[in-house]
Amino acid sequence: MAERTMEEIHSTCDLACEILQKTNDGNDLDPLDLKLLEHAVNGFLNTEGIAYLKELHEKVTSDKYKKPFFHGIEHLTIDPVGYVLWKGHIVEHYELSYAYTKDTKDSAIELARRCKILESKGIEPTVYSAIWRWEDGDNISQSGKIEGIVA
C-alpha cells in the first residue's frame, strides 16, 4: 500500500468531519459507517475505503443517506451504541462486537418476527413486550398485558 500524503489525509478528515456534522455527530449513522469515519481520521483507509468514504459523503451531504437495515431486516436498525430499534423504538441491545455475527442475525430475524406479531395485535414493540415478557405472542392481549401474568 502506497503512503498517503498529508493532503490526502486532511482531505479524508475533512470529509469525515462534514459527515459527522450532517449526521448529529454520527448518531444518525450505521455503526459500520461510523467506524469508517474513525478509520478515515486515523489515516487507516485504503483506496477502496477512501472511495466508500467519498460515496458516503455524497449521500449524506445530498440528504440521500438512509441508515441500512440491521442485518438487512426491514424496519430493524442499530444505533452507534448497540440499541436495536424497530421503526424507531428500542427493542433490544447488543454489544457492537457481537452485533454483526451470524448468531445475532438469527436472533434479529426472530426479534423482527416478534415485533410483527405484536404490531398485528395493536401492541407497540418494546424490549419489555418483545423480549422480557415474550411468551410466543399467544398470550398477549390487545391491551398489551400478558394474560395470566399481569393483572
C-alpha positions in Angstrom: 0.0 0.0 0.0 1.4 3.4 -1.0 1.9 6.0 1.7 -0.7 8.7 1.7 0.2 12.4 1.5 -0.7 14.8 4.3 -3.1 16.5 1.8 -4.9 13.2 1.2 -5.2 12.6 5.0 -6.5 16.1 5.6 -9.0 15.6 2.7 -10.4 12.4 4.3 -10.5 14.1 7.7 -12.5 17.0 6.2 -14.9 14.6 4.6 -15.3 12.7 7.8 -15.9 15.9 9.8 -18.6 17.1 7.3 -20.3 13.7 7.6 -20.3 14.0 11.4 -21.8 17.5 11.3 -24.6 16.4 9.0 -25.5 13.3 11.0 -26.0 14.5 14.5 -22.4 13.9 15.5 -22.6 10.4 13.8 -25.6 9.4 15.9 -27.7 9.0 12.7 -25.1 6.8 11.0 -25.0 3.0 10.9 -22.3 1.8 13.4 -20.2 0.4 10.5 -20.3 3.8 8.7 -19.3 5.5 11.9 -16.3 3.0 12.2 -15.3 4.0 8.7 -15.1 7.6 9.8 -12.9 6.6 12.7 -10.6 4.8 10.3 -10.6 7.9 8.0 -9.5 10.3 10.6 -6.8 7.9 11.8 -5.4 7.5 8.3 -6.2 3.8 8.0 -8.3 3.8 4.8 -7.0 2.1 1.6 -8.1 3.2 -1.8 -11.4 1.3 -1.6 -12.1 2.8 1.8 -11.5 6.3 0.5 -13.9 5.6 -2.4 -16.5 4.4 0.0 -15.9 7.5 2.2 -16.5 9.8 -0.7 -19.6 7.9 -1.7 -20.9 8.2 1.9 -20.1 11.9 2.0 -22.0 12.4 -1.3 -25.1 10.5 0.1 -25.0 12.4 3.5 -24.5 15.9 2.0 -27.2 15.4 -0.6 -29.6 14.1 2.1 -29.8 10.7 0.3 -28.3 8.7 3.1 -30.6 6.1 4.6 -29.4 4.1 7.5 -29.2 0.5 6.3 -31.5 -2.1 8.0 -29.8 -4.2 10.6 -28.7 -7.5 9.0 -30.9 -6.4 6.1 -34.1 -7.0 8.1 -36.7 -4.4 7.2 -37.6 -2.0 10.0 -34.7 -3.0 12.2 -31.8 -0.6 12.7 -29.0 -0.3 15.2 -27.5 2.8 16.7 -23.9 3.5 17.4 -24.0 2.2 21.0 -25.8 -1.1 20.1 -29.5 -0.3 20.7 -31.7 -2.2 18.1 -34.8 -0.3 17.0 -37.9 -1.4 15.3 -39.4 1.5 13.4 -37.6 3.8 15.8 -38.5 2.1 19.1 -35.8 0.3 21.1 -36.4 -3.4 21.2 -33.0 -4.9 22.1 -29.4 -4.2 22.8 -26.2 -5.9 21.5 -22.6 -5.2 22.2 -21.3 -3.9 18.9 -18.5 -6.5 18.8 -21.2 -9.2 18.8 -23.9 -7.4 16.8 -22.8 -8.4 13.3 -22.3 -12.2 14.0 -24.4 -15.0 12.5 -25.9 -15.8 15.9 -27.1 -12.2 16.2 -28.5 -12.3 12.7 -30.6 -15.3 13.7 -31.8 -13.6 16.8 -32.6 -10.4 14.9 -34.8 -12.4 12.5 -36.7 -13.8 15.5 -36.9 -10.3 17.0 -38.5 -9.0 13.8 -41.0 -11.9 13.8 -42.0 -11.0 17.3 -42.3 -7.3 16.5 -44.6 -8.1 13.6 -46.8 -10.3 15.8 -47.0 -7.5 18.4 -48.0 -4.9 15.8 -50.6 -7.2 14.4 -52.2 -7.3 17.9 -52.0 -3.5 18.1 -49.1 -3.5 20.7 -46.1 -1.3 20.3 -43.0 -3.5 20.2 -40.6 -2.7 23.1 -37.9 -4.5 24.9 -40.5 -5.4 27.5 -43.0 -6.9 25.1 -40.7 -8.4 22.6 -38.0 -9.8 24.9 -38.6 -9.8 28.7 -42.3 -10.8 28.6 -42.4 -12.7 25.4 -44.3 -16.0 25.5 -44.7 -16.8 21.8 -47.2 -14.0 21.4 -50.2 -16.2 22.0 -50.9 -14.9 25.5 -50.5 -11.2 24.7 -53.8 -9.3 24.8 -54.8 -6.3 22.8 -54.1 -4.1 25.9 -50.5 -5.3 25.8 -50.8 -7.2 29.1 -49.6 -10.7 29.4 -52.7 -12.8 30.1 -52.4 -14.8 33.2 -49.3 -13.0 34.4 -50.2 -9.3 34.7 -53.5 -8.1 36.2 
